[in-house]
Structures are given as C-alpha cells and as structure tokens.
Amino acid sequence: MSKVKATYHVVFGTKWRQQTITPEHRKELYSYIFGILQSNGCYVYRINGMAEHIHLLFNLNPTKALSPLIKSIKQSSSTWLKSTGNFPFFTEWCRGYYGYTLSVEHISDAIEYIKHQQDHHNGYGYLQEIKTIGAKEGWEWHDDDLT
C-alpha cells in the first residue's frame, strides 16, 4: 500500500490587498473553505487570516493537484463571499498564491503561527509577512505577485 503525506502552508490574499474580510464573519469563511478542503479528501490542520489574506495548513489528498484545488477554493469562496452579504466590499482574490510543503517536525510550529495571526500582525502587515516567508523559502519576489 502506498503512503503519501504532503502538508502545505498556503497563503493568498484579496485583490490589491484590500481589507474586505470582516472580522465578525471570518470564521464563516474559514468553515466554508474547510468544507471544500474536506470534500476533496484533505486533512485540515488550521485556517486563519486577517482582513486581506488567509492562511491554510492542510495535508493534500494524494489524488489531487495543488493548483486546481486552490483555484477551486478561490473561485467557490469568491462566489460565496459575494452572495452572503457579510462581506460587502469583497471583489475577488488576488491572482496567485504562495504555497510550500512542511516536514512533520514543523507542523506544530505552523499551526501556532497561523493560530496567532491577529497577535503577530499588530507589528507588521501582510506584505511584510509574505515577503519574510518568501525570503525564508527562497522565493523570488515580484511586485505584482499579490495583485
């Protein structure tokens, strides 16, 4: 029998980093995305974010590919966000996303990092956060990455 475990930390934001994910309704969005991941056979460790971005930590189902899954999450949640009335200023998600795999020994640290988004964002914004993550992961930064 084959055994596969691919744990991903994925981050994506709203178009132009607009702060449109209302704090009082974030958990509804997280539950919606949790349902998408779960229906695709993914194990979800944590979802959290801020007014302009979201973090997902999950095991990717080995029968799924990351890019189409994230595209599906973004398309479906975009439609849902616009239909609920709870996110009146949301227009769309940005074009891309950032994602990287984690080894087992780093999962608990990532859970804590995502869990405490509101705490550590008091000191810096999303743009600085994603650039820091990108530098740590060796990503090449482009100014239009988050549009």
C-alpha positions as CSV (number, residue, x, y, z in Angstrom):
1,M,0.0,0.0,0.0
2,S,1.2,3.5,-0.8
3,K,1.7,6.1,1.9
4,V,1.8,9.8,1.0
5,K,1.8,12.9,3.2
6,A,2.2,16.3,1.7
7,T,1.5,19.1,4.2
8,Y,1.0,22.5,2.6
9,H,1.0,26.0,4.1
10,V,-0.8,28.1,1.5
11,V,-1.3,31.9,1.7
12,F,-3.4,34.1,-0.6
13,G,-4.9,37.5,-0.3
14,T,-7.7,39.7,-1.6
15,K,-7.2,41.7,-4.8
16,W,-4.9,44.6,-4.2
17,R,-4.6,43.6,-0.6
18,Q,-8.0,45.3,0.2
19,Q,-9.1,44.7,3.7
20,T,-12.5,43.2,3.0
21,I,-12.7,40.0,5.1
22,T,-14.7,41.3,8.0
23,P,-13.5,40.1,11.5
24,E,-17.0,39.3,12.7
25,H,-17.6,36.9,9.8
26,R,-14.1,35.4,9.2
27,K,-15.0,32.1,10.9
28,E,-17.8,31.6,8.4
29,L,-15.4,31.9,5.5
30,Y,-12.9,29.5,7.2
31,S,-15.7,27.0,7.7
32,Y,-16.7,27.3,4.1
33,I,-13.1,26.7,2.9
34,F,-12.7,23.9,5.5
35,G,-15.6,22.2,3.8
36,I,-14.1,22.5,0.4
37,L,-10.8,21.0,1.6
38,Q,-12.5,18.2,3.5
39,S,-14.8,17.3,0.5
40,N,-11.6,17.0,-1.5
41,G,-10.2,14.5,1.0
42,C,-7.7,16.9,2.6
43,Y,-6.9,16.9,6.3
44,V,-7.1,20.5,7.6
45,Y,-4.8,21.5,10.5
46,R,-5.6,25.2,10.6
47,I,-7.2,28.1,8.8
48,N,-6.9,31.7,9.9
49,G,-6.1,35.1,8.5
50,M,-6.6,38.8,8.5
51,A,-8.8,41.3,6.7
52,E,-6.7,41.0,3.5
53,H,-5.3,37.4,3.5
54,I,-5.8,33.9,4.6
55,H,-3.5,31.0,5.7
56,L,-4.4,27.3,5.1
57,L,-2.5,24.4,6.6
58,F,-3.6,21.0,5.3
59,N,-2.5,17.6,4.0
60,L,-3.1,17.5,0.3
61,N,-5.0,14.4,-0.8
62,P,-2.5,12.4,-3.0
63,T,-5.1,12.1,-5.8
64,K,-5.4,15.9,-6.0
65,A,-3.1,18.6,-7.5
66,L,-2.5,21.8,-5.5
67,S,-3.1,24.4,-8.2
68,P,-6.5,23.2,-9.3
69,L,-7.5,22.8,-5.7
70,I,-6.5,26.3,-4.8
71,K,-8.2,27.6,-7.9
72,S,-11.4,25.8,-6.9
73,I,-11.2,27.2,-3.3
74,K,-10.7,30.8,-4.6
75,Q,-13.4,30.6,-7.2
76,S,-16.0,29.0,-5.0
77,S,-15.3,31.1,-1.9
78,S,-15.3,34.2,-4.0
79,T,-18.8,33.5,-5.2
80,W,-19.9,32.6,-1.7
81,L,-18.3,35.8,-0.2
82,K,-20.2,37.9,-2.7
83,S,-23.5,36.1,-2.1
84,T,-23.7,36.2,1.7
85,G,-23.9,39.9,2.2
86,N,-21.5,39.7,5.1
87,F,-18.5,40.8,3.0
88,P,-19.9,43.8,1.1
89,F,-16.6,45.2,-0.1
90,F,-15.0,41.9,-1.2
91,T,-14.4,41.9,-5.0
92,E,-12.1,39.0,-5.6
93,W,-8.9,37.1,-4.5
94,C,-5.5,38.1,-5.9
95,R,-4.2,36.2,-9.0
96,G,-1.8,33.9,-7.3
97,Y,-1.0,32.3,-4.0
98,Y,2.1,31.2,-2.1
99,G,2.4,27.6,-1.0
100,Y,5.1,25.3,0.4
101,T,5.4,21.9,1.9
102,L,6.3,21.3,5.5
103,S,8.0,18.4,7.1
104,V,6.3,16.7,10.1
105,E,8.5,18.3,12.7
106,H,7.4,21.8,11.5
107,I,3.6,21.3,11.5
108,S,3.0,22.2,15.1
109,D,5.0,25.5,14.7
110,A,3.0,26.3,11.6
111,I,-0.3,25.6,13.4
112,E,0.8,28.0,16.2
113,Y,1.9,30.7,13.7
114,I,-1.4,30.5,11.8
115,K,-3.4,30.4,15.0
116,H,-1.9,33.6,16.2
117,Q,-2.3,35.7,13.1
118,Q,-4.1,38.6,14.9
119,D,-1.3,38.8,17.5
120,H,1.7,39.0,15.2
121,H,0.1,41.3,12.7
122,N,0.0,44.1,15.3
123,G,3.6,44.6,14.4
124,Y,3.6,44.3,10.6
125,G,1.3,43.9,7.7
126,Y,0.6,41.2,5.1
127,L,3.1,42.4,2.5
128,Q,5.9,42.3,5.0
129,E,4.8,38.9,6.3
130,I,4.7,37.3,2.8
131,K,8.0,38.8,1.8
132,T,9.5,37.4,5.0
133,I,8.0,33.9,4.3
134,G,9.2,34.2,0.7
135,A,12.7,35.1,1.7
136,K,12.8,32.2,4.1
137,E,11.5,29.8,1.5
138,G,13.8,31.1,-1.3
139,W,11.1,32.6,-3.5
140,E,11.8,35.2,-6.0
141,W,9.7,38.3,-5.2
142,H,7.8,40.2,-7.9
143,D,5.9,43.4,-7.2
144,D,2.8,42.2,-8.9
145,D,2.7,38.9,-7.0
146,L,-0.2,40.0,-4.8
147,T,-2.4,41.8,-7.2
